Amino acid sequence: MSTASSSRMFLCRLFLSVVAVLALGVAGAGAASPKAMPDTENGRYALSSTADGVLRLDTRTGAISTCSNSGAGWACYAVPDERAALDVEIGRLQADNEKLRKELASREPTVAGKIEEPMPKSDSLKKSEPKIVEGERKIEIPLPSDRDMDRMMSFLERAWKRLIEMANRVQKDVNGRI
């Protein structure tokens, strides 16, 4: 055999091999393509592909379903509607609230109006004792004075500054070690 005829045979075999590979690729792609999508019933449903199958939106009702193709065919299952569940819960809570309001309004008031006795004026250095009103057994607790409030504020400011200083020290220690 001559060199020219052997190179022709080589090219023919190469060509046939390429054609065979392409034919198998096309056949495999046809077999691997997804199966037909479910029917959209004259545009009523809008379909959107997902990894597991298809999402189906009912354009008339707004209901959403997940559809998948099992061996027996396409099957669609409704997605739970969270909004409907929330609306039901909101309605239940509103009814409970209204019921409790009516119950509260039907009760007699337990506290009689304003207390007749004025607030006592006390010295900020003197600790006043809680008063017990005769008859009703109520305890009156005096409010803190301005001096007490200033002492509390200065304590909180000192504590805050110490906390910030501690945080800065910890941050410097961590940055130095890294």
C-alpha positions as CSV (number, residue, x, y, z in Angstrom):
1,M,0.0,0.0,0.0
2,S,1.2,3.4,-0.8
3,T,1.5,6.2,1.7
4,A,-1.2,8.2,0.0
5,S,-3.8,5.4,0.2
6,S,-2.9,4.6,3.9
7,S,-3.4,8.3,4.8
8,R,-6.7,8.3,2.9
9,M,-7.9,5.3,4.9
10,F,-6.7,6.9,8.1
11,L,-8.7,10.1,7.3
12,C,-11.8,8.1,6.4
13,R,-11.7,6.1,9.6
14,L,-11.1,9.3,11.6
15,F,-14.1,10.9,9.8
16,L,-16.3,7.9,10.5
17,S,-15.3,7.9,14.1
18,V,-16.1,11.6,14.5
19,V,-19.5,11.1,12.8
20,A,-20.2,8.1,15.1
21,V,-19.3,10.1,18.2
22,L,-21.5,13.0,17.1
23,A,-24.4,10.7,16.4
24,L,-24.1,9.1,19.8
25,G,-23.9,12.5,21.4
26,V,-27.1,13.7,19.7
27,A,-28.9,10.4,20.6
28,G,-27.7,10.7,24.2
29,A,-28.8,14.4,24.5
30,G,-32.3,13.4,23.3
31,A,-32.6,10.7,25.9
32,A,-31.2,12.9,28.7
33,S,-33.4,15.9,27.9
34,P,-36.2,16.6,30.5
35,K,-39.5,15.0,29.8
36,A,-42.5,17.1,28.7
37,M,-43.6,19.7,31.1
38,P,-47.1,19.5,32.6
39,D,-50.0,21.0,30.7
40,T,-50.7,24.7,31.3
41,E,-54.4,24.5,30.6
42,N,-54.7,27.3,28.1
43,G,-52.4,29.7,30.0
44,R,-54.1,29.4,33.4
45,Y,-50.8,28.2,35.0
46,A,-47.4,29.8,34.8
47,L,-44.6,27.2,35.1
48,S,-41.0,27.8,36.3
49,S,-38.3,25.1,36.3
50,T,-36.6,24.1,39.5
51,A,-33.9,21.5,40.3
52,D,-36.6,19.1,41.6
53,G,-39.2,19.7,38.9
54,V,-41.5,22.6,38.2
55,L,-43.2,25.3,40.3
56,R,-46.8,25.9,39.0
57,L,-48.6,29.2,39.7
58,D,-52.3,29.3,39.3
59,T,-52.9,32.7,37.7
60,R,-56.6,32.7,38.7
61,T,-56.3,31.9,42.4
62,G,-52.6,32.6,43.2
63,A,-52.0,29.1,44.6
64,I,-48.5,27.7,44.1
65,S,-47.8,24.0,43.6
66,T,-44.6,21.9,43.2
67,C,-44.8,19.4,40.4
68,S,-42.5,16.5,39.8
69,N,-42.4,13.7,37.2
70,S,-42.4,10.3,38.9
71,G,-42.6,7.0,37.0
72,A,-46.4,7.2,36.8
73,G,-46.4,10.8,35.4
74,W,-46.6,14.4,36.6
75,A,-47.9,15.0,40.1
76,C,-48.5,18.5,41.7
77,Y,-48.7,19.2,45.4
78,A,-50.0,22.5,46.8
79,V,-47.4,24.5,48.7
80,P,-48.6,25.5,52.2
81,D,-49.8,29.1,52.0
82,E,-48.2,30.9,54.9
83,R,-50.2,34.0,54.4
84,A,-53.5,32.2,54.9
85,A,-52.2,30.7,58.1
86,L,-51.1,34.1,59.3
87,D,-54.5,35.6,58.4
88,V,-56.2,32.9,60.5
89,E,-53.9,33.5,63.5
90,I,-54.4,37.3,63.2
91,G,-58.2,36.8,63.2
92,R,-58.0,34.5,66.2
93,L,-55.9,37.0,68.1
94,Q,-58.2,39.9,67.2
95,A,-61.2,37.9,68.5
96,D,-59.4,37.1,71.7
97,N,-58.4,40.7,72.1
98,E,-62.0,41.9,71.7
99,K,-63.3,39.3,74.1
100,L,-60.7,40.4,76.8
101,R,-61.6,44.1,76.2
102,K,-65.2,43.4,76.8
103,E,-64.5,41.3,79.9
104,L,-62.2,44.1,81.3
105,A,-64.8,46.8,80.6
106,S,-67.5,44.7,82.4
107,R,-65.5,44.5,85.6
108,E,-65.9,47.1,88.4
109,P,-62.9,49.5,88.8
110,T,-60.7,48.3,91.7
111,V,-58.8,51.6,92.2
112,A,-60.8,54.6,93.4
113,G,-59.7,57.9,91.7
114,K,-56.9,60.2,92.9
115,I,-55.5,59.8,96.4
116,E,-56.5,62.8,98.5
117,E,-53.2,63.1,100.4
118,P,-50.4,65.1,98.8
119,M,-46.9,63.7,98.3
120,P,-44.7,64.2,101.3
121,K,-41.8,66.5,101.0
122,S,-38.8,64.8,102.5
123,D,-35.2,65.8,103.3
124,S,-32.8,64.0,100.8
125,L,-30.5,63.0,103.7
126,K,-33.3,61.5,105.8
127,K,-34.4,58.0,104.9
128,S,-38.2,57.9,104.9
129,E,-40.1,54.8,105.7
130,P,-42.9,53.5,103.6
131,K,-46.3,54.6,104.9
132,I,-49.1,52.2,105.4
133,V,-52.5,53.8,104.7
134,E,-55.0,52.8,107.3
135,G,-58.0,50.8,106.2
136,E,-56.9,49.8,102.6
137,R,-53.5,48.4,103.5
138,K,-51.6,50.2,100.7
139,I,-47.9,50.9,100.9
140,E,-46.5,54.2,99.6
141,I,-42.9,54.1,98.5
142,P,-41.1,57.4,98.3
143,L,-39.3,58.4,95.1
144,P,-35.5,58.9,95.2
145,S,-34.2,62.4,95.7
146,D,-32.1,64.4,93.2
147,R,-29.0,63.6,95.3
148,D,-29.7,59.9,95.2
149,M,-30.1,60.1,91.4
150,D,-26.8,62.0,91.1
151,R,-25.0,59.4,93.1
152,M,-26.5,56.6,91.0
153,M,-25.6,58.3,87.8
154,S,-21.9,58.9,88.9
155,F,-21.7,55.2,89.9
156,L,-23.0,54.1,86.5
157,E,-20.6,56.5,84.6
158,R,-17.6,55.1,86.5
159,A,-18.7,51.5,85.9
160,W,-19.2,52.3,82.2
161,K,-15.7,53.9,81.9
162,R,-14.1,50.9,83.6
163,L,-15.9,48.5,81.3
164,I,-14.7,50.4,78.2
165,E,-11.1,50.4,79.6
166,M,-11.3,46.7,80.1
167,A,-12.6,46.1,76.6
168,N,-9.7,48.2,75.2
169,R,-7.1,46.3,77.2
170,V,-8.5,43.0,76.0
171,Q,-8.5,44.2,72.4
172,K,-4.9,45.3,72.7
173,D,-3.9,42.0,74.2
174,V,-5.6,40.0,71.4
175,N,-4.1,42.2,68.7
176,G,-0.7,41.8,70.2
177,R,-0.9,38.0,70.2
178,I,-2.2,37.6,66.7
